[in-house]
Amino acid sequence: MNSDDIGSQFSAARGGVQAAVCVVVIGRNEGVRLKRCFESLEPSVSTIVYVDSGSTDGSVAFARGLGVAIVELDMQIPFTAARARNAGFEHAKALQPLAKYVQFVDGDCELEPNWIPTAVNFLETHADVAVVSGCLHERYPDASVYNMLCDIEWSAPAGEAKMCGGIAMMRVDAVQQVNGFNATLICGEEPELCSRMRARGWHIWRLGDDMGWHDANMTRFGQWWVRTVRSGYSDAQAVVIDGAPPERRGVRASRRTWFWAAGVPFVTALLAALWNPIAIWILLLYPMQIVRLALRGQRRVRENWLHSLFLVLGKFPELQGQIKYMRLRFNGQQSKLIEHK
């Protein structure tokens, strides 16, 4: 399907099927993934805003050809996804002042055709819920072990939750009440937003319905490592922002990281320096942990073992991310975006 065909379908579909909903798509150089993202939105909404952060692959021209509203961020100002979502949200409100809900989508994702009506119906019948998300799947989970790990990461139980990811529908009033995303955060902006919403008495919910597909396109170990560094950075950041009771966000994850990536190696090295033979036995904690996690897995055997291996290995890049956050915070510096693509 070419851009003219998609554009004509957009125009035909914008009769207000879901006039209460606006969609904010953010992206940079997503190429064909962005096209699939827009195609998945065709029948659903009347207002779509695309926020671009310096694409050089024709993304802006393509979106403009569809008649989509465009926001091009000033890249002289440090970029964050939170800043992009805020900009898109403000523009969408200006275009559709009566919108009750906003669906946030990343440009490397597609929405399931029935998701928006499903999410709207849930929010309409649950006035105390500010955010609703559903089941997100990796588009090509068998293309690489790293894609498979993402697919497992997206799995979470249905029901009330403490946080959401970047793909979610939110109540416009709730987003405005907490003044949107924290634009200074380079990662973890969604859990932080949800924390502020819950402090205002709102609830976060995850449905068992399919929401969409994500295309991680991760093929290299280095990409996985950098992405996991960002996870560790996010955990350390969460401890500083929301680590105190009752939230204690990021505390358990941070403690696990320091135990496995710093505590065990330190004790092992100390005992080895003292020529204590117990040192070699302490190292067996790693394979024992891999076995324990694999046996608890709920997926195919191969996936359980690979997931367990990378969970344990991941503690080391996570520690790198935590140290990075603490160093920058101590020096009063703002981190640049940690990008794995």
ZAVEXSE-989269 format. One record per residue (C-alpha): x, y, z; residue in one letter; residue number from 1. Coordinates in Angstrom, 1 decimal, padded with zeros to 4 digits. Each point is the difference from the previous one (the first is absolute). Layout:
BEGIN
<node east="X" north="Y" up="Z" resn="A" resi="NUM"/>
...
REM end
This chain:
BEGIN
<node east="000.0" north="000.0" up="000.0" resn="M" resi="1"/>
<node east="001.5" north="003.4" up="-001.0" resn="N" resi="2"/>
<node east="-000.3" north="003.2" up="001.9" resn="S" resi="3"/>
<node east="-002.8" north="001.4" up="-002.3" resn="D" resi="4"/>
<node east="-002.1" north="-003.1" up="000.8" resn="D" resi="5"/>
<node east="000.6" north="000.2" up="003.7" resn="I" resi="6"/>
<node east="-000.7" north="003.8" up="-000.1" resn="G" resi="7"/>
<node east="-003.4" north="-000.5" up="-001.7" resn="S" resi="8"/>
<node east="-001.0" north="-002.6" up="002.6" resn="Q" resi="9"/>
<node east="001.0" north="002.3" up="002.8" resn="F" resi="10"/>
<node east="-002.2" north="002.7" up="-001.5" resn="S" resi="11"/>
<node east="-002.9" north="-002.4" up="-000.4" resn="A" resi="12"/>
<node east="000.4" north="-001.3" up="003.5" resn="A" resi="13"/>
<node east="000.1" north="003.3" up="001.8" resn="R" resi="14"/>
<node east="-003.7" north="000.3" up="000.5" resn="G" resi="15"/>
<node east="000.2" north="-000.1" up="003.8" resn="G" resi="16"/>
<node east="-000.4" north="-003.7" up="000.6" resn="V" resi="17"/>
<node east="001.9" north="000.6" up="003.2" resn="Q" resi="18"/>
<node east="-000.4" north="003.8" up="000.2" resn="A" resi="19"/>
<node east="000.8" north="-000.1" up="003.7" resn="A" resi="20"/>
<node east="003.5" north="-001.4" up="-000.7" resn="V" resi="21"/>
<node east="003.1" north="001.6" up="-001.3" resn="C" resi="22"/>
<node east="003.2" north="-001.8" up="-000.8" resn="V" resi="23"/>
<node east="003.6" north="001.1" up="000.6" resn="V" resi="24"/>
<node east="002.7" north="-001.8" up="-001.9" resn="V" resi="25"/>
<node east="003.7" north="000.7" up="000.6" resn="I" resi="26"/>
<node east="002.9" north="-001.2" up="-002.1" resn="G" resi="27"/>
<node east="003.3" north="000.5" up="-001.7" resn="R" resi="28"/>
<node east="001.2" north="-001.8" up="-003.1" resn="N" resi="29"/>
<node east="-002.5" north="-002.8" up="000.5" resn="E" resi="30"/>
<node east="-000.4" north="-000.6" up="-003.8" resn="G" resi="31"/>
<node east="-002.4" north="-002.8" up="-000.9" resn="V" resi="32"/>
<node east="-000.9" north="-000.5" up="003.6" resn="R" resi="33"/>
<node east="-001.5" north="003.5" up="000.1" resn="L" resi="34"/>
<node east="-002.0" north="-000.7" up="-003.1" resn="K" resi="35"/>
<node east="-001.4" north="-003.2" up="001.7" resn="R" resi="36"/>
<node east="-000.7" north="002.1" up="003.1" resn="C" resi="37"/>
<node east="-002.1" north="002.5" up="-001.9" resn="F" resi="38"/>
<node east="-001.8" north="-002.8" up="-001.9" resn="E" resi="39"/>
<node east="-001.1" north="-001.5" up="003.3" resn="S" resi="40"/>
<node east="-001.7" north="003.3" up="000.9" resn="L" resi="41"/>
<node east="-002.0" north="000.5" up="-003.1" resn="E" resi="42"/>
<node east="-003.5" north="-000.9" up="001.2" resn="P" resi="43"/>
<node east="000.2" north="001.1" up="003.6" resn="S" resi="44"/>
<node east="000.4" north="003.7" up="000.6" resn="V" resi="45"/>
<node east="-000.6" north="003.5" up="-001.5" resn="S" resi="46"/>
<node east="003.1" north="001.7" up="001.4" resn="T" resi="47"/>
<node east="003.5" north="-001.3" up="-000.3" resn="I" resi="48"/>
<node east="003.2" north="001.9" up="000.9" resn="V" resi="49"/>
<node east="003.4" north="-001.2" up="-001.1" resn="Y" resi="50"/>
<node east="003.0" north="001.4" up="002.0" resn="V" resi="51"/>
<node east="003.2" north="-000.4" up="-001.8" resn="D" resi="52"/>
<node east="003.5" north="000.4" up="001.6" resn="S" resi="53"/>
<node east="002.3" north="000.7" up="-002.9" resn="G" resi="54"/>
<node east="-000.8" north="-002.8" up="-002.4" resn="S" resi="55"/>
<node east="002.1" north="-000.1" up="-003.2" resn="T" resi="56"/>
<node east="-001.9" north="-002.8" up="-001.7" resn="D" resi="57"/>
<node east="-003.0" north="001.9" up="-001.4" resn="G" resi="58"/>
<node east="-002.3" north="-000.8" up="003.0" resn="S" resi="59"/>
<node east="-001.2" north="003.6" up="000.3" resn="V" resi="60"/>
<node east="-000.9" north="000.2" up="-003.7" resn="A" resi="61"/>
<node east="-001.7" north="-003.3" up="000.1" resn="F" resi="62"/>
<node east="-002.1" north="000.9" up="003.0" resn="A" resi="63"/>
<node east="-000.9" north="003.4" up="-001.5" resn="R" resi="64"/>
<node east="-001.1" north="-001.8" up="-003.2" resn="G" resi="65"/>
<node east="-002.6" north="-001.8" up="002.2" resn="L" resi="66"/>
<node east="-001.4" north="003.2" up="001.3" resn="G" resi="67"/>
<node east="001.4" north="-000.7" up="003.4" resn="V" resi="68"/>
<node east="000.7" north="002.9" up="002.3" resn="A" resi="69"/>
<node east="003.8" north="000.5" up="000.4" resn="I" resi="70"/>
<node east="002.1" north="001.2" up="002.9" resn="V" resi="71"/>
<node east="003.7" north="000.2" up="-000.8" resn="E" resi="72"/>
<node east="002.0" north="000.3" up="003.2" resn="L" resi="73"/>
<node east="002.9" north="002.5" up="000.3" resn="D" resi="74"/>
<node east="002.9" north="-002.3" up="000.3" resn="M" resi="75"/>
<node east="002.1" north="002.8" up="001.5" resn="Q" resi="76"/>
<node east="-001.8" north="-000.8" up="003.2" resn="I" resi="77"/>
<node east="000.9" north="-003.4" up="001.5" resn="P" resi="78"/>
<node east="-002.4" north="-002.6" up="-001.2" resn="F" resi="79"/>
<node east="-002.0" north="-002.4" up="002.2" resn="T" resi="80"/>
<node east="-003.0" north="-002.1" up="-000.9" resn="A" resi="81"/>
<node east="-001.9" north="001.7" up="002.8" resn="A" resi="82"/>
<node east="000.6" north="003.4" up="-001.6" resn="R" resi="83"/>
<node east="-001.3" north="-001.4" up="-003.3" resn="A" resi="84"/>
<node east="-003.1" north="-001.4" up="001.6" resn="R" resi="85"/>
<node east="-000.7" north="003.2" up="001.8" resn="N" resi="86"/>
<node east="000.3" north="002.0" up="-003.3" resn="A" resi="87"/>
<node east="-002.2" north="-002.4" up="-001.8" resn="G" resi="88"/>
<node east="-002.6" north="000.1" up="002.8" resn="F" resi="89"/>
<node east="-000.2" north="003.8" up="000.1" resn="E" resi="90"/>
<node east="-000.3" north="000.2" up="-003.8" resn="H" resi="91"/>
<node east="-002.7" north="-002.7" up="000.0" resn="A" resi="92"/>
<node east="-002.0" north="001.9" up="002.7" resn="K" resi="93"/>
<node east="000.2" north="003.1" up="-002.1" resn="A" resi="94"/>
<node east="-001.4" north="-001.8" up="-003.1" resn="L" resi="95"/>
<node east="-002.6" north="-002.0" up="001.9" resn="Q" resi="96"/>
<node east="-000.9" north="001.9" up="003.2" resn="P" resi="97"/>
<node east="-002.9" north="-002.4" up="000.9" resn="L" resi="98"/>
<node east="002.1" north="-003.1" up="-000.1" resn="A" resi="99"/>
<node east="-000.4" north="-002.1" up="003.1" resn="K" resi="100"/>
<node east="002.8" north="-002.6" up="-000.7" resn="Y" resi="101"/>
<node east="003.4" north="000.0" up="-001.5" resn="V" resi="102"/>
<node east="001.7" north="-003.1" up="-001.4" resn="Q" resi="103"/>
<node east="003.8" north="000.2" up="000.1" resn="F" resi="104"/>
<node east="001.8" north="-002.2" up="-002.6" resn="V" resi="105"/>
<node east="003.7" north="-000.3" up="-000.9" resn="D" resi="106"/>
<node east="000.8" north="000.0" up="-003.7" resn="G" resi="107"/>
<node east="001.4" north="-003.5" up="000.1" resn="D" resi="108"/>
<node east="-003.4" north="-001.4" up="001.2" resn="C" resi="109"/>
<node east="-003.3" north="-000.9" up="-001.6" resn="E" resi="110"/>
<node east="-003.3" north="000.0" up="001.8" resn="L" resi="111"/>
<node east="-002.4" north="-003.0" up="-000.2" resn="E" resi="112"/>
<node east="-003.1" north="001.0" up="-002.0" resn="P" resi="113"/>
<node east="-002.4" north="-000.4" up="002.9" resn="N" resi="114"/>
<node east="002.2" north="001.5" up="002.7" resn="W" resi="115"/>
<node east="-001.2" north="003.6" up="000.0" resn="I" resi="116"/>
<node east="-003.7" north="-000.8" up="000.3" resn="P" resi="117"/>
<node east="000.8" north="-002.6" up="002.7" resn="T" resi="118"/>
<node east="002.1" north="002.6" up="002.0" resn="A" resi="119"/>
<node east="-002.7" north="002.7" up="-000.4" resn="V" resi="120"/>
<node east="-002.7" north="-002.3" up="001.2" resn="N" resi="121"/>
<node east="002.0" north="-001.0" up="003.1" resn="F" resi="122"/>
<node east="000.8" north="003.7" up="000.9" resn="L" resi="123"/>
<node east="-003.6" north="000.9" up="-000.6" resn="E" resi="124"/>
<node east="-001.2" north="-002.6" up="002.5" resn="T" resi="125"/>
<node east="002.8" north="000.6" up="002.5" resn="H" resi="126"/>
<node east="000.1" north="003.7" up="001.0" resn="A" resi="127"/>
<node east="002.8" north="-000.5" up="002.5" resn="D" resi="128"/>
<node east="002.5" north="-001.4" up="-002.5" resn="V" resi="129"/>
<node east="002.4" north="002.4" up="-001.6" resn="A" resi="130"/>
<node east="002.1" north="-002.4" up="-002.1" resn="V" resi="131"/>
<node east="-000.9" north="-003.2" up="-001.8" resn="V" resi="132"/>
<node east="002.4" north="-002.2" up="-002.0" resn="S" resi="133"/>
<node east="-000.3" north="-003.5" up="-001.4" resn="G" resi="134"/>
<node east="002.2" north="-002.9" up="-001.3" resn="C" resi="135"/>
<node east="002.9" north="001.2" up="-002.1" resn="L" resi="136"/>
<node east="001.8" north="-002.6" up="-002.1" resn="H" resi="137"/>
<node east="003.3" north="000.1" up="-001.8" resn="E" resi="138"/>
<node east="-000.6" north="-000.1" up="-003.8" resn="R" resi="139"/>
<node east="003.0" north="-002.3" up="-000.8" resn="Y" resi="140"/>
<node east="000.8" north="-001.8" up="003.2" resn="P" resi="141"/>
<node east="001.9" north="-002.8" up="-001.8" resn="D" resi="142"/>
<node east="002.2" north="002.3" up="-002.0" resn="A" resi="143"/>
<node east="002.6" north="000.3" up="002.8" resn="S" resi="144"/>
<node east="000.4" north="-001.0" up="003.7" resn="V" resi="145"/>
<node east="-000.2" north="003.7" up="000.8" resn="Y" resi="146"/>
<node east="-003.4" north="000.4" up="-001.6" resn="N" resi="147"/>
<node east="-001.1" north="-003.1" up="001.9" resn="M" resi="148"/>
<node east="001.1" north="001.6" up="003.2" resn="L" resi="149"/>
<node east="-002.1" north="003.1" up="-000.8" resn="C" resi="150"/>
<node east="-003.0" north="-002.2" up="-000.7" resn="D" resi="151"/>
<node east="000.3" north="-001.6" up="003.5" resn="I" resi="152"/>
<node east="000.5" north="003.5" up="001.5" resn="E" resi="153"/>
<node east="-003.3" north="001.2" up="-001.4" resn="W" resi="154"/>
<node east="-001.8" north="-002.9" up="001.8" resn="S" resi="155"/>
<node east="-001.8" north="001.1" up="003.1" resn="A" resi="156"/>
<node east="-003.1" north="-001.1" up="001.9" resn="P" resi="157"/>
<node east="-003.3" north="001.6" up="-000.7" resn="A" resi="158"/>
<node east="-001.6" north="002.1" up="002.8" resn="G" resi="159"/>
<node east="000.8" north="003.1" up="002.0" resn="E" resi="160"/>
<node east="003.7" north="001.0" up="-000.5" resn="A" resi="161"/>
<node east="002.4" north="002.6" up="001.4" resn="K" resi="162"/>
<node east="001.3" north="001.2" up="-003.4" resn="M" resi="163"/>
<node east="-000.3" north="-000.2" up="-003.7" resn="C" resi="164"/>
<node east="002.4" north="000.1" up="-003.0" resn="G" resi="165"/>
<node east="000.2" north="002.5" up="-002.7" resn="G" resi="166"/>
<node east="-003.0" north="-001.5" up="-001.9" resn="I" resi="167"/>
<node east="-003.1" north="000.8" up="002.0" resn="A" resi="168"/>
<node east="-003.3" north="001.9" up="-000.1" resn="M" resi="169"/>
<node east="-000.3" north="002.8" up="002.6" resn="M" resi="170"/>
<node east="-002.8" north="002.2" up="001.3" resn="R" resi="171"/>
<node east="000.7" north="003.5" up="-001.2" resn="V" resi="172"/>
<node east="-001.2" north="001.5" up="003.3" resn="D" resi="173"/>
<node east="002.4" north="-002.2" up="002.0" resn="A" resi="174"/>
<node east="003.0" north="000.9" up="-002.2" resn="V" resi="175"/>
<node east="-000.8" north="003.7" up="000.4" resn="Q" resi="176"/>
<node east="-000.5" north="-000.3" up="003.8" resn="Q" resi="177"/>
<node east="003.6" north="-001.2" up="000.4" resn="V" resi="178"/>
<node east="001.4" north="002.4" up="-002.6" resn="N" resi="179"/>
<node east="001.0" north="-002.8" up="-002.4" resn="G" resi="180"/>
<node east="003.2" north="-001.9" up="-000.2" resn="F" resi="181"/>
<node east="003.2" north="001.1" up="001.7" resn="N" resi="182"/>
<node east="001.9" north="001.3" up="-003.0" resn="A" resi="183"/>
<node east="003.4" north="-000.2" up="001.7" resn="T" resi="184"/>
<node east="000.0" north="-003.8" up="000.3" resn="L" resi="185"/>
<node east="001.9" north="-001.8" up="-002.7" resn="I" resi="186"/>
<node east="-001.8" north="-003.3" up="000.9" resn="C" resi="187"/>
<node east="-002.6" north="-001.4" up="002.4" resn="G" resi="188"/>
<node east="-002.3" north="002.9" up="-000.6" resn="E" resi="189"/>
<node east="-003.2" north="-002.1" up="-000.2" resn="E" resi="190"/>
<node east="000.4" north="-001.7" up="003.5" resn="P" resi="191"/>
<node east="000.8" north="003.4" up="001.5" resn="E" resi="192"/>
<node east="-003.1" north="001.5" up="-001.6" resn="L" resi="193"/>
<node east="-002.1" north="-002.9" up="001.3" resn="C" resi="194"/>
<node east="001.4" north="000.5" up="003.4" resn="S" resi="195"/>
<node east="-001.2" north="003.6" up="000.1" resn="R" resi="196"/>
<node east="-003.4" north="-001.0" up="-001.3" resn="M" resi="197"/>
<node east="-000.4" north="-002.6" up="002.6" resn="R" resi="198"/>
<node east="000.9" north="002.5" up="002.7" resn="A" resi="199"/>
<node east="-003.0" north="002.0" up="-001.2" resn="R" resi="200"/>
<node east="-002.3" north="-003.0" up="000.4" resn="G" resi="201"/>
<node east="000.0" north="-001.2" up="-003.5" resn="W" resi="202"/>
<node east="000.3" north="-003.7" up="-001.0" resn="H" resi="203"/>
<node east="002.2" north="-001.7" up="-002.7" resn="I" resi="204"/>
<node east="-001.4" north="-003.0" up="-001.7" resn="W" resi="205"/>
<node east="001.3" north="-002.7" up="-002.4" resn="R" resi="206"/>
<node east="-002.5" north="-001.9" up="-002.0" resn="L" resi="207"/>
<node east="000.4" north="-003.6" up="-001.3" resn="G" resi="208"/>
<node east="-001.0" north="001.2" up="-003.5" resn="D" resi="209"/>
<node east="002.6" north="000.3" up="-002.8" resn="D" resi="210"/>
<node east="001.2" north="003.6" up="-000.4" resn="M" resi="211"/>
<node east="002.6" north="-000.2" up="-002.7" resn="G" resi="212"/>
<node east="003.4" north="-001.0" up="-001.3" resn="W" resi="213"/>
<node east="003.5" north="001.4" up="000.6" resn="H" resi="214"/>
<node east="002.9" north="-000.3" up="-002.5" resn="D" resi="215"/>
<node east="003.2" north="000.1" up="002.1" resn="A" resi="216"/>
<node east="002.2" north="-001.0" up="-002.9" resn="N" resi="217"/>
<node east="002.9" north="-000.9" up="002.3" resn="M" resi="218"/>
<node east="002.5" north="-002.2" up="-001.5" resn="T" resi="219"/>
<node east="003.2" north="000.7" up="001.9" resn="R" resi="220"/>
<node east="001.3" north="-000.7" up="003.5" resn="F" resi="221"/>
<node east="001.1" north="003.6" up="000.2" resn="G" resi="222"/>
<node east="-003.5" north="001.3" up="-000.5" resn="Q" resi="223"/>
<node east="-001.3" north="-002.2" up="002.8" resn="W" resi="224"/>
<node east="002.8" north="001.1" up="002.3" resn="W" resi="225"/>
<node east="-000.7" north="003.7" up="-000.5" resn="V" resi="226"/>
<node east="-003.7" north="-000.5" up="000.4" resn="R" resi="227"/>
<node east="000.6" north="-001.8" up="003.3" resn="T" resi="228"/>
<node east="002.4" north="002.8" up="001.1" resn="V" resi="229"/>
<node east="-003.0" north="002.3" up="-000.4" resn="R" resi="230"/>
<node east="-002.1" north="-002.4" up="002.1" resn="S" resi="231"/>
<node east="002.5" north="000.3" up="002.8" resn="G" resi="232"/>
<node east="000.1" north="003.8" up="-000.3" resn="Y" resi="233"/>
<node east="-003.8" north="000.0" up="000.2" resn="S" resi="234"/>
<node east="000.0" north="-002.1" up="003.2" resn="D" resi="235"/>
<node east="002.5" north="002.4" up="001.7" resn="A" resi="236"/>
<node east="-002.0" north="003.0" up="-001.1" resn="Q" resi="237"/>
<node east="-003.2" north="-001.6" up="001.3" resn="A" resi="238"/>
<node east="001.6" north="-000.5" up="003.5" resn="V" resi="239"/>
<node east="000.9" north="003.7" up="000.2" resn="V" resi="240"/>
<node east="-003.4" north="001.2" up="-001.2" resn="I" resi="241"/>
<node east="-002.4" north="-002.6" up="001.6" resn="D" resi="242"/>
<node east="002.2" north="-002.2" up="002.1" resn="G" resi="243"/>
<node east="-001.6" north="001.0" up="003.3" resn="A" resi="244"/>
<node east="-003.1" north="-001.8" up="001.4" resn="P" resi="245"/>
<node east="-002.6" north="-000.6" up="-001.1" resn="P" resi="246"/>
<node east="001.2" north="-000.2" up="-003.6" resn="E" resi="247"/>
<node east="003.5" north="-001.4" up="000.5" resn="R" resi="248"/>
<node east="000.3" north="000.0" up="-003.8" resn="R" resi="249"/>
<node east="003.2" north="-001.5" up="-001.3" resn="G" resi="250"/>
<node east="001.3" north="-001.0" up="003.5" resn="V" resi="251"/>
<node east="-000.3" north="-003.8" up="-000.4" resn="R" resi="252"/>
<node east="001.4" north="000.0" up="-003.6" resn="A" resi="253"/>
<node east="002.9" north="002.2" up="001.1" resn="S" resi="254"/>
<node east="000.9" north="-002.2" up="002.9" resn="R" resi="255"/>
<node east="-000.1" north="-003.1" up="-002.2" resn="R" resi="256"/>
<node east="002.4" north="001.7" up="-002.4" resn="T" resi="257"/>
<node east="002.5" north="001.0" up="002.6" resn="W" resi="258"/>
<node east="-000.1" north="-003.5" up="001.6" resn="F" resi="259"/>
<node east="000.6" north="-001.9" up="-003.2" resn="W" resi="260"/>
<node east="002.3" north="002.4" up="-001.9" resn="A" resi="261"/>
<node east="001.9" north="001.5" up="002.9" resn="A" resi="262"/>
<node east="-000.5" north="-002.0" up="003.2" resn="G" resi="263"/>
<node east="000.7" north="-003.5" up="-001.2" resn="V" resi="264"/>
<node east="003.1" north="001.0" up="-002.1" resn="P" resi="265"/>
<node east="001.4" north="002.1" up="002.9" resn="F" resi="266"/>
<node east="-000.3" north="-002.9" up="002.6" resn="V" resi="267"/>
<node east="001.4" north="-002.4" up="-002.6" resn="T" resi="268"/>
<node east="003.0" north="002.2" up="-000.7" resn="A" resi="269"/>
<node east="000.6" north="000.6" up="003.7" resn="L" resi="270"/>
<node east="000.0" north="-003.7" up="000.9" resn="L" resi="271"/>
<node east="002.1" north="-000.7" up="-003.0" resn="A" resi="272"/>
<node east="002.6" north="002.6" up="001.2" resn="A" resi="273"/>
<node east="000.0" north="-001.9" up="003.3" resn="L" resi="274"/>
<node east="000.5" north="-003.3" up="-001.8" resn="W" resi="275"/>
<node east="-003.3" north="-001.2" up="001.5" resn="N" resi="276"/>
<node east="-001.3" north="-002.9" up="-002.1" resn="P" resi="277"/>
<node east="-003.6" north="001.1" up="000.8" resn="I" resi="278"/>
<node east="000.5" north="002.6" up="-002.7" resn="A" resi="279"/>
<node east="-000.6" north="-002.5" up="-002.9" resn="I" resi="280"/>
<node east="-003.2" north="-001.2" up="001.7" resn="W" resi="281"/>
<node east="-001.5" north="003.5" up="000.2" resn="I" resi="282"/>
<node east="000.3" north="000.2" up="-003.8" resn="L" resi="283"/>
<node east="-002.3" north="-002.9" up="-000.2" resn="L" resi="284"/>
<node east="-002.8" north="002.4" up="001.1" resn="L" resi="285"/>
<node east="-000.2" north="001.2" up="-003.6" resn="Y" resi="286"/>
<node east="-000.8" north="-003.4" up="-001.7" resn="P" resi="287"/>
<node east="-002.2" north="-000.9" up="002.9" resn="M" resi="288"/>
<node east="-002.1" north="003.2" up="-000.5" resn="Q" resi="289"/>
<node east="-000.2" north="-000.7" up="-003.7" resn="I" resi="290"/>
<node east="-001.4" north="-003.5" up="000.7" resn="V" resi="291"/>
<node east="-002.4" north="001.3" up="002.6" resn="R" resi="292"/>
<node east="-001.4" north="002.7" up="-002.3" resn="L" resi="293"/>
<node east="-000.2" north="-002.4" up="-003.0" resn="A" resi="294"/>
<node east="-002.0" north="-002.6" up="002.0" resn="L" resi="295"/>
<node east="-002.5" north="002.7" up="001.0" resn="R" resi="296"/>
<node east="-000.5" north="001.1" up="-003.6" resn="G" resi="297"/>
<node east="-003.4" north="-000.3" up="-001.7" resn="Q" resi="298"/>
<node east="001.0" north="000.0" up="-003.6" resn="R" resi="299"/>
<node east="001.8" north="-002.5" up="-002.3" resn="R" resi="300"/>
<node east="003.1" north="-001.7" up="001.5" resn="V" resi="301"/>
<node east="002.4" north="001.8" up="-002.3" resn="R" resi="302"/>
<node east="-001.5" north="003.3" up="000.8" resn="E" resi="303"/>
<node east="000.0" north="-000.6" up="003.7" resn="N" resi="304"/>
<node east="003.7" north="-000.8" up="000.0" resn="W" resi="305"/>
<node east="001.0" north="002.9" up="-002.2" resn="L" resi="306"/>
<node east="-002.1" north="002.4" up="001.9" resn="H" resi="307"/>
<node east="001.5" north="-001.2" up="003.3" resn="S" resi="308"/>
<node east="003.5" north="000.3" up="-001.3" resn="L" resi="309"/>
<node east="-000.5" north="003.5" up="-001.2" resn="F" resi="310"/>
<node east="-001.8" north="001.0" up="003.2" resn="L" resi="311"/>
<node east="003.2" north="-000.9" up="002.0" resn="V" resi="312"/>
<node east="002.4" north="001.4" up="-002.6" resn="L" resi="313"/>
<node east="-002.1" north="003.2" up="-000.2" resn="G" resi="314"/>
<node east="000.9" north="000.9" up="003.6" resn="K" resi="315"/>
<node east="003.4" north="001.2" up="-001.2" resn="F" resi="316"/>
<node east="-001.2" north="002.6" up="-002.6" resn="P" resi="317"/>
<node east="-002.7" north="000.9" up="002.5" resn="E" resi="318"/>
<node east="002.7" north="000.8" up="002.5" resn="L" resi="319"/>
<node east="001.8" north="002.1" up="-002.6" resn="Q" resi="320"/>
<node east="-003.2" north="002.0" up="-000.5" resn="G" resi="321"/>
<node east="-000.5" north="000.5" up="003.7" resn="Q" resi="322"/>
<node east="003.5" north="001.3" up="000.4" resn="I" resi="323"/>
<node east="-000.4" north="002.3" up="-002.9" resn="K" resi="324"/>
<node east="-003.1" north="001.5" up="001.5" resn="Y" resi="325"/>
<node east="001.6" north="000.5" up="003.4" resn="M" resi="326"/>
<node east="003.1" north="001.5" up="-001.5" resn="R" resi="327"/>
<node east="-001.9" north="002.5" up="-002.1" resn="L" resi="328"/>
<node east="-002.3" north="000.9" up="002.9" resn="R" resi="329"/>
<node east="003.0" north="000.5" up="002.3" resn="F" resi="330"/>
<node east="001.6" north="002.3" up="-002.6" resn="N" resi="331"/>
<node east="-003.3" north="001.9" up="-000.6" resn="G" resi="332"/>
<node east="000.0" north="-001.1" up="-003.7" resn="Q" resi="333"/>
<node east="-002.9" north="-000.9" up="-002.3" resn="Q" resi="334"/>
<node east="000.5" north="-003.3" up="-001.8" resn="S" resi="335"/>
<node east="-000.4" north="-000.2" up="-003.7" resn="K" resi="336"/>
<node east="-002.5" north="-002.6" up="-001.5" resn="L" resi="337"/>
<node east="001.2" north="-003.6" up="000.3" resn="I" resi="338"/>
<node east="-000.8" north="-001.4" up="-003.4" resn="E" resi="339"/>
<node east="000.4" north="-003.6" up="-001.1" resn="H" resi="340"/>
<node east="-001.1" north="000.5" up="-003.6" resn="K" resi="341"/>
REM end
